[in-house]
């Protein structure tokens, strides 16, 4: 998308009714702050993934926000190679610029960084790649997960037949081990040529983690399957996107094409797929839900078609909704992807203006 002029830390008012953070529902007419541009010197566009750094190690600083870019400077989807480091005060640097020709392992198709982005406490950054050669779904390939060290160097690739277009990701981080929950959107979609196919999956990747050696994959299991997906000329591909893990082990999935929030119970331990899961919320207020996170036991998701943030309790009751983004055409359309909670509020990217924004707690 075209980069818009940026006035750093410009503020406007949100009409949000409720916002969940730290287990407390807070009444809101909260300010939304533009923290910084996400465009690096090489011109990459379309910020997708958002992850808050949990601990200071190497070049990573606790409380900073990492943002992955999906497009290159020519605005071709599936060709972005950069991860930005943005401080809460708006200071920006390039954490990583990844060269597909120097990867340490297989990543079918190369590099096109997606919304799948997590930072582990031990200092490993893991990001999904769904690459294309020309920005179209016709050239999309399976990709992989890229593992970067705390200085932004790719040290490992995780590729597998169960990893096919990793689109978003959540993690349970225990320090010496982690479980990665990844949505995949390329199973049968390219062959479907724009037609709907029910082959989207959610997988769990269990890894062993140390501070000095690259993570080691222990197991990969499909825990969700049959989600609708299709290619799209504007969005490249649409399918299951945001994922968030609740404290009780339930994984919530933004089922974009069916306009619902799905639940996968016992996500940490199950060895078989639960199919498309149970429906927590369907249609009410949802309009192409993309990004999703869980804060204080409540589900926060953002609509790809109208810029709304929806807050839902685990039982399926809508606690509130409001306009989070009014950029794009029509307002809010195609602008919202990754989001992540922090002490200061809810960070989210605006894909229409190429910025990182904050729904502030005060």
C-alpha positions as CSV (number, residue, x, y, z in Angstrom):
1,X,0.0,0.0,0.0
2,X,1.1,3.6,-0.6
3,X,2.9,5.1,2.3
4,X,1.1,8.1,3.8
5,X,2.7,11.2,5.4
6,X,3.3,10.6,9.2
7,X,3.0,12.9,12.1
8,X,4.6,11.0,14.9
9,X,2.5,10.4,18.0
10,X,-0.6,12.1,16.5
11,X,-3.6,11.4,18.6
12,X,-7.3,10.9,17.8
13,X,-10.2,9.6,19.9
14,X,-11.5,6.1,19.7
15,X,-15.1,5.3,20.2
16,X,-14.3,2.0,22.0
17,X,-16.8,0.9,24.6
18,X,-14.6,-1.5,26.5
19,X,-11.0,-2.6,26.5
20,X,-9.6,-5.7,28.2
21,X,-6.1,-5.5,29.8
22,X,-4.5,-7.2,32.8
23,X,-7.7,-9.0,33.6
24,X,-9.7,-5.8,34.1
25,X,-12.4,-4.4,31.8
26,X,-11.8,-0.7,31.5
27,X,-14.4,1.8,30.3
28,X,-13.0,3.8,27.4
29,X,-13.0,6.7,25.1
30,X,-9.3,6.0,24.9
31,X,-6.7,7.8,22.8
32,X,-5.1,6.1,19.9
33,X,-1.5,7.1,19.4
34,X,0.6,6.7,16.2
35,X,3.9,5.5,17.6
36,X,6.0,5.3,14.5
37,X,6.3,4.5,10.8
38,X,7.1,0.8,10.1
39,X,8.8,1.6,6.8
40,X,12.5,0.7,6.8
41,X,15.2,2.2,4.6
42,X,14.7,-0.4,1.9
43,X,11.0,0.7,1.6
44,X,9.2,-2.5,2.7
45,X,5.5,-2.0,3.2
46,X,2.4,-3.7,4.8
47,X,3.2,-4.3,8.4
48,X,1.6,-7.5,9.6
49,X,3.1,-9.2,12.7
50,X,3.4,-7.5,16.1
51,X,5.2,-8.9,19.1
52,X,6.3,-7.2,22.4
53,X,9.8,-8.1,23.5
54,X,9.5,-9.9,26.9
55,X,13.1,-9.6,28.1
56,X,16.3,-7.7,27.4
57,X,18.9,-9.9,25.7
58,X,21.4,-9.0,23.0
59,X,19.9,-6.4,20.7
60,X,16.4,-7.0,22.1
61,X,15.0,-4.6,24.7
62,X,12.1,-5.5,26.9
63,X,9.0,-3.5,26.1
64,X,10.1,-2.7,22.5
65,X,7.8,-3.9,19.7
66,X,8.9,-5.9,16.7
67,X,6.9,-5.6,13.5
68,X,7.3,-7.8,10.4
69,X,6.7,-6.4,6.9
70,X,4.9,-8.5,4.2
71,X,5.5,-6.4,1.1
72,X,8.6,-4.9,-0.6
73,X,9.0,-1.4,-1.7
74,X,7.2,-2.2,-5.0
75,X,4.2,-3.2,-2.8
76,X,4.4,-6.9,-3.9
77,X,2.8,-9.2,-1.4
78,X,4.9,-12.0,0.0
79,X,8.2,-10.3,-0.6
80,X,8.8,-8.3,2.6
81,X,12.1,-9.2,4.3
82,X,12.4,-6.8,7.3
83,X,11.5,-6.8,11.0
84,X,11.4,-3.4,12.6
85,X,12.3,-2.6,16.3
86,X,10.1,0.2,17.7
87,X,10.5,1.6,21.2
88,X,7.5,2.9,23.1
89,X,8.8,6.5,22.6
90,X,8.8,6.0,18.8
91,X,12.5,5.4,18.2
92,X,12.8,3.0,15.2
93,X,15.6,0.7,14.0
94,X,15.8,-2.3,11.7
95,X,16.1,-5.5,13.8
96,X,16.5,-7.8,10.8
97,X,16.7,-7.7,7.0
98,X,16.6,-11.2,5.8
99,X,18.3,-12.4,2.6
100,X,16.6,-15.5,1.1
101,X,19.8,-16.5,-0.6
102,X,21.7,-17.0,2.7
103,X,19.2,-18.9,4.8
104,X,20.7,-21.7,6.9
105,X,18.1,-24.3,5.9
106,X,15.1,-24.9,3.6
107,X,12.3,-22.4,3.2
108,X,10.3,-23.3,0.1
109,X,9.9,-20.2,-2.0
110,X,12.1,-17.8,0.0
111,X,11.1,-14.9,2.2
112,X,7.8,-13.0,2.6
113,X,7.2,-12.2,6.3
114,X,3.7,-12.8,7.6
115,X,1.7,-12.0,10.8
116,X,3.2,-15.0,12.4
117,X,5.7,-13.4,14.8
118,X,6.7,-14.2,18.4
119,X,9.6,-13.4,20.6
120,X,10.7,-15.9,23.3
121,X,12.1,-14.9,26.7
122,X,15.4,-16.7,25.8
123,X,15.9,-14.2,23.0
124,X,14.8,-16.1,19.9
125,X,12.6,-14.4,17.4
126,X,10.4,-16.7,15.2
127,X,8.6,-15.4,12.2
128,X,6.5,-17.0,9.4
129,X,7.3,-16.8,5.7
130,X,4.7,-17.1,3.0
131,X,6.7,-16.1,-0.1
132,X,5.8,-15.1,-3.6
133,X,8.0,-14.1,-6.5
134,X,5.7,-11.5,-8.0
135,X,3.2,-10.6,-5.3
136,X,0.5,-12.9,-6.7
137,X,-1.0,-16.1,-5.2
138,X,-0.1,-18.0,-8.4
139,X,3.6,-18.0,-7.3
140,X,3.0,-18.5,-3.6
141,X,4.9,-21.3,-2.0
142,X,4.8,-23.2,1.3
143,X,7.4,-21.1,3.1
144,X,8.6,-21.9,6.7
145,X,9.3,-20.5,10.1
146,X,12.5,-18.5,10.4
147,X,14.3,-18.5,13.7
148,X,16.5,-15.5,14.4
149,X,18.9,-14.9,17.3
150,X,18.8,-11.8,19.5
151,X,20.8,-9.8,17.0
152,X,18.5,-10.5,14.1
153,X,20.5,-13.2,12.4
154,X,18.6,-16.2,11.0
155,X,20.1,-19.3,12.6
156,X,17.5,-21.9,11.7
157,X,14.5,-22.6,9.4
158,X,11.6,-24.9,10.4
159,X,10.1,-26.4,7.4
160,X,7.8,-29.4,7.3
161,X,4.9,-30.8,5.2
162,X,2.5,-29.6,7.9
163,X,3.8,-26.0,7.5
164,X,2.2,-24.6,4.4
165,X,1.7,-20.8,4.3
166,X,2.2,-19.9,8.0
167,X,-0.1,-16.9,8.4
168,X,-0.2,-16.1,12.2
169,X,1.2,-17.6,15.4
170,X,0.9,-17.6,19.2
171,X,3.2,-19.2,21.7
172,X,3.2,-20.6,25.2
173,X,6.7,-19.8,26.5
174,X,8.0,-21.7,29.5
175,X,11.6,-20.5,29.2
176,X,13.2,-23.9,28.5
177,X,10.4,-25.0,26.2
178,X,7.7,-23.5,24.1
179,X,4.6,-24.5,22.1
180,X,4.0,-22.6,18.8
181,X,0.5,-22.4,17.4
182,X,0.5,-21.7,13.7
183,X,-2.3,-21.2,11.2
184,X,-1.7,-22.3,7.6
185,X,-3.6,-20.9,4.6
186,X,-2.0,-22.5,1.5
187,X,-3.4,-26.1,1.7
188,X,-5.1,-26.4,-1.7
189,X,-5.7,-22.6,-2.1
190,X,-3.5,-22.0,-5.1
191,X,-4.9,-25.0,-6.9
192,X,-8.4,-23.7,-6.0
193,X,-7.8,-20.6,-8.1
194,X,-9.9,-18.3,-6.0
195,X,-12.5,-20.9,-5.1
196,X,-13.3,-21.8,-1.5
197,X,-11.4,-24.8,-0.1
198,X,-11.9,-26.2,3.4
199,X,-8.3,-27.1,4.1
200,X,-6.9,-24.5,6.4
201,X,-5.1,-25.9,9.4
202,X,-3.8,-25.0,12.9
203,X,-0.7,-26.8,14.0
204,X,1.2,-27.0,17.3
205,X,5.0,-27.1,17.2
206,X,6.7,-28.1,20.5
207,X,10.3,-26.9,20.7
208,X,13.1,-27.2,23.3
209,X,14.7,-23.8,24.1
210,X,18.1,-22.8,25.5
211,X,19.8,-19.4,25.4
212,X,22.8,-20.6,23.5
213,X,21.6,-23.1,21.0
214,X,18.9,-22.8,18.3
215,X,15.5,-24.2,19.3
216,X,15.0,-27.9,18.6
217,X,11.7,-29.2,17.3
218,X,10.3,-32.0,19.3
219,X,7.0,-32.6,17.6
220,X,4.5,-31.1,15.1
221,X,0.8,-32.0,15.4
222,X,-2.3,-30.8,13.5
223,X,-4.8,-29.7,16.1
224,X,-7.3,-27.9,13.9
225,X,-8.3,-28.5,10.3
226,X,-11.0,-27.9,7.7
227,X,-11.0,-24.1,8.0
228,X,-12.2,-22.2,4.8
229,X,-9.6,-20.4,2.8
230,X,-9.1,-19.0,-0.7
231,X,-6.8,-16.9,-2.7
232,X,-7.7,-13.2,-3.1
233,X,-6.2,-10.6,-5.6
234,X,-6.2,-7.9,-2.9
235,X,-5.2,-9.9,0.2
236,X,-3.2,-12.7,-1.6
237,X,-5.0,-15.3,0.6
238,X,-7.7,-15.3,3.2
239,X,-8.1,-18.1,5.8
240,X,-7.7,-18.8,9.5
241,X,-5.5,-16.0,10.9
242,X,-5.1,-14.8,14.5
243,X,-4.6,-17.2,17.3
244,X,-4.5,-16.7,21.1
245,X,-4.0,-19.1,23.9
246,X,-6.1,-18.8,27.1
247,X,-4.8,-19.8,30.5
248,X,-7.0,-22.9,30.6
249,X,-5.3,-24.3,27.4
250,X,-8.0,-23.3,25.0
251,X,-6.7,-21.9,21.7
252,X,-8.9,-19.3,20.0
253,X,-8.8,-18.9,16.2
254,X,-10.0,-16.0,14.0
255,X,-11.9,-17.9,11.3
256,X,-11.8,-15.1,8.8
257,X,-14.0,-16.4,6.0
258,X,-16.7,-17.8,8.2
259,X,-16.8,-14.6,10.4
260,X,-16.5,-16.5,13.6
261,X,-14.2,-17.1,16.6
262,X,-13.4,-20.8,17.0
263,X,-12.1,-22.6,20.1
264,X,-9.7,-25.6,20.1
265,X,-9.9,-27.1,23.6
266,X,-6.9,-28.8,25.2
267,X,-4.6,-27.2,22.6
268,X,-1.4,-27.9,24.6
269,X,-1.8,-31.6,24.8
270,X,-4.1,-32.9,22.1
271,X,-2.5,-35.1,19.5
272,X,-5.3,-35.1,16.9
273,X,-7.3,-32.5,15.1
274,X,-10.6,-31.2,16.5
275,X,-11.6,-30.0,13.0
276,X,-12.8,-26.5,12.9
277,X,-13.4,-26.4,16.7
278,X,-16.4,-25.1,18.6
279,X,-17.9,-21.7,17.8
280,X,-17.4,-19.0,20.4
281,X,-18.9,-16.2,18.4
282,X,-20.4,-16.2,14.9
283,X,-21.3,-13.2,12.7
284,X,-22.3,-10.8,15.5
285,X,-20.1,-7.8,14.8
286,X,-17.5,-9.9,13.1
287,X,-16.5,-8.9,9.5
288,X,-13.4,-10.8,8.3
289,X,-11.7,-11.1,11.8
290,X,-7.9,-11.1,11.3
291,X,-5.6,-10.3,14.3
292,X,-6.5,-11.9,17.6
293,X,-5.1,-11.9,21.1
294,X,-6.2,-13.0,24.6
295,X,-5.9,-10.6,27.5
296,X,-7.1,-11.3,30.9
297,X,-9.1,-14.2,29.7
298,X,-11.0,-12.1,27.1
299,X,-10.6,-12.4,23.4
300,X,-9.7,-9.3,21.3
301,X,-10.0,-9.5,17.6
302,X,-9.9,-6.9,14.8
303,X,-12.0,-6.9,11.6
304,X,-10.3,-6.7,8.3
305,X,-13.3,-5.2,6.5
306,X,-14.4,-2.3,8.8
307,X,-11.7,-1.5,11.3
308,X,-13.6,-2.6,14.4
309,X,-12.1,-4.1,17.6
310,X,-14.4,-6.7,19.1
311,X,-13.9,-7.7,22.8
312,X,-15.5,-11.1,23.6
313,X,-15.5,-13.2,26.8
314,X,-14.6,-16.8,26.7
315,X,-18.2,-17.7,26.9
316,X,-19.0,-15.8,23.7
317,X,-20.6,-12.7,25.1
318,X,-19.6,-9.5,23.3
319,X,-18.3,-7.2,25.9
320,X,-17.8,-4.2,23.6
321,X,-16.8,-3.1,20.2
322,X,-15.6,0.1,18.6
323,X,-13.7,1.7,15.7
324,X,-10.0,1.1,16.1
325,X,-9.0,2.2,12.6
326,X,-10.5,4.6,10.2
327,X,-7.8,4.6,7.5
328,X,-8.1,2.8,4.2
329,X,-11.0,2.8,1.7
330,X,-13.6,2.2,2.9
331,X,-12.6,3.3,6.4
332,X,-10.8,0.5,8.2
333,X,-10.9,-1.9,5.3
334,X,-7.7,-4.0,4.9
335,X,-5.8,-2.1,7.5
336,X,-5.7,-4.3,10.7
337,X,-3.6,-7.4,11.1
338,X,-1.3,-8.1,14.1
339,X,-2.0,-6.8,17.6
340,X,-0.4,-7.4,21.0
341,X,-1.1,-6.3,24.6
342,X,1.4,-4.4,26.7
343,X,1.5,-2.5,30.0
344,X,0.8,0.8,28.1
345,X,-2.1,-0.6,26.1
346,X,-2.8,-2.5,22.9
347,X,-0.3,-2.2,20.1
348,X,-1.6,-2.8,16.5
349,X,-0.4,-2.1,13.0
350,X,-2.2,0.0,10.4
351,X,-1.5,-1.6,7.1
352,X,-3.1,1.3,5.2
353,X,-0.7,4.0,6.6
354,X,2.3,1.7,7.4
355,X,2.4,2.6,11.1
356,X,2.5,1.0,14.5
357,X,-0.3,2.4,16.8
358,X,-1.2,2.1,20.4
359,X,-4.6,2.1,22.0
360,X,-3.5,3.6,25.2
361,X,-4.5,2.6,28.7
362,X,-4.7,6.2,29.8
